[in-house]
Amino acid sequence: MRPLNSTPAKDRPRLKASLYVSIITITTSAATGALSIVRWLTPCVLEQTPLYLRHVHTRLTEELQRVENYLCQSTKKELIALVEAQLLADHLQTILEKGFDTIMDENRAEDLSLMYKLLSRVNGLQLLKQFWNQYLKVRTCRIVVIVFASLFSRSLTLHGRRRHPHPRHHLLV
């Protein structure tokens, strides 16, 4: 880059603006990164996915407001991408492992909706789909086991608990 005093006078405002954007971007990226890590540690220690998702949503909202109020709009995309990467993209597997089943089991539709919105921002829907498929497989197997256990229990009750449900059990063995 040329020194500022060797730039023609008509190009100096653009150069100053681009220099400003570069300095602000580097400074705010570093500051946002450090701040995000510190703010991320508290909810992560709690290991409650719904609480962490709300924390991420709050941080993204704060970051958007900060860009709107104090920073150049050209930094918005990069800063939001940085926050999304640090708080979501880098932790997708952990977020889903620790909280997806609980959110589903407790029928927490609002938390599931927030999870979907946040994961869609960082291309996490494919992983969410995998967890959804696994959840359905496990729950379906549980339902089948419960139904068969119930049917078997009824069969034992109808025929007496000590006798085998089949009248010629001793011939089958």
ZISUL-V489059 format. One record per residue. N is the residue number from 0. PSI is psi as a letter, one per 20 degrees, with the letter a starting at -180 (NA if undefined). BURIAL is # if it has 9 or more other C-alpha atoms within 8 Angstrom, else .. Layout:
[[N:PSI:BURIAL] [N:PSI:BURIAL]]
//
This chain:
[[0:q:.] [1:q:.] [2:q:.] [3:h:.] [4:i:.] [5:i:.] [6:p:#] [7:q:.] [8:h:.] [9:h:.] [10:i:.] [11:g:#] [12:g:.] [13:g:.] [14:g:#] [15:g:.] [16:g:.] [17:h:.] [18:g:.] [19:g:.] [20:g:#] [21:g:.] [22:g:.] [23:g:#] [24:g:#] [25:g:.] [26:g:.] [27:h:#] [28:g:#] [29:g:.] [30:g:.] [31:g:#] [32:g:#] [33:g:.] [34:g:.] [35:g:#] [36:g:#] [37:g:.] [38:h:.] [39:h:#] [40:g:.] [41:g:.] [42:h:#] [43:h:#] [44:h:.] [45:h:.] [46:k:.] [47:o:#] [48:g:#] [49:h:#] [50:g:.] [51:g:#] [52:g:#] [53:h:#] [54:g:#] [55:g:#] [56:g:#] [57:g:.] [58:g:#] [59:g:#] [60:g:.] [61:g:.] [62:g:#] [63:g:#] [64:h:.] [65:g:#] [66:g:#] [67:g:#] [68:h:.] [69:h:.] [70:r:#] [71:p:#] [72:h:.] [73:i:.] [74:i:#] [75:g:#] [76:g:.] [77:g:.] [78:g:#] [79:g:#] [80:h:.] [81:g:#] [82:g:#] [83:g:#] [84:g:#] [85:h:#] [86:h:#] [87:f:#] [88:g:#] [89:i:.] [90:j:#] [91:g:#] [92:g:.] [93:g:.] [94:g:#] [95:h:#] [96:h:.] [97:h:#] [98:i:#] [99:g:#] [100:g:#] [101:g:.] [102:g:#] [103:g:#] [104:h:.] [105:j:.] [106:l:.] [107:m:#] [108:h:.] [109:g:.] [110:h:#] [111:g:#] [112:g:.] [113:g:#] [114:g:#] [115:g:#] [116:g:.] [117:g:#] [118:h:#] [119:h:#] [120:h:.] [121:k:#] [122:l:.] [123:j:#] [124:h:#] [125:g:.] [126:h:#] [127:g:#] [128:g:.] [129:g:.] [130:h:#] [131:g:.] [132:g:.] [133:g:.] [134:g:#] [135:g:.] [136:g:.] [137:g:.] [138:h:.] [139:g:.] [140:g:.] [141:g:.] [142:g:.] [143:g:.] [144:g:.] [145:g:.] [146:g:.] [147:h:.] [148:g:.] [149:g:.] [150:g:.] [151:g:.] [152:g:.] [153:g:.] [154:g:#] [155:h:#] [156:g:.] [157:h:.] [158:j:#] [159:p:#] [160:h:.] [161:h:.] [162:q:.] [163:q:#] [164:h:#] [165:p:.] [166:h:.] [167:l:.] [168:g:#] [169:h:.] [170:h:.] [171:h:.] [172:NA:.]]
//
